[in-house]
Amino acid sequence: MKRTTIFADDNLIKEIKEISKEENRSAAEIIREAIHAYIRQKRHRKKKLSFIGIGDSGKRDIAERHEELLWKKAIK
């Protein structure tokens, strides 16, 4: 584990210290947990949404015309 320095406004530090006291944990532990949750959320969101729009045809009436379009292809 490496030591690092961050700059945070007074209100954020106050909130961290309050949570630390309420949960009887160190401020460093609270910060590490918050950073880990943030990174996990960012990575998970990218993976989850990476396929959206891959089959976008640009046509907006596909749902309404699906039978017409399917039968048109099958008959040809």
C-alpha positions, -999 to 999 in steps of 0.1 A, spaced: 0 0 0 13 35 -9 8 67 10 -6 97 -10 -18 132 -3 -51 147 -14 -66 181 -12 -102 183 0 -124 211 12 -132 214 49 -168 202 46 -157 169 30 -130 163 56 -156 170 83 -180 145 68 -153 119 66 -143 124 102 -180 122 113 -185 89 94 -152 76 108 -163 84 144 -198 69 139 -184 37 124 -154 35 147 -131 32 117 -101 53 105 -106 81 81 -81 64 57 -103 33 57 -134 53 48 -115 71 20 -101 38 6 -136 23 7 -151 53 -11 -124 53 -38 -128 15 -43 -166 19 -47 -162 48 -71 -138 28 -93 -160 -3 -92 -190 18 -103 -171 34 -131 -157 2 -144 -190 -17 -141 -210 10 -159 -186 10 -189 -188 -28 -193 -225 -29 -189 -233 -2 -215 -206 -10 -241 -231 -28 -264 -259 -3 -264 -266 11 -298 -246 -15 -316 -275 -24 -339 -290 10 -343 -305 13 -378 -314 49 -374 -351 41 -382 -376 50 -355 -406 30 -366 -392 -5 -365 -414 -16 -335 -446 -4 -352 -437 -20 -386 -420 -52 -374 -445 -76 -389 -445 -58 -423 -408 -57 -424 -404 -94 -413 -429 -107 -439 -415 -85 -466 -381 -101 -461 -395 -137 -459 -415 -133 -492 -387 -121 -513 
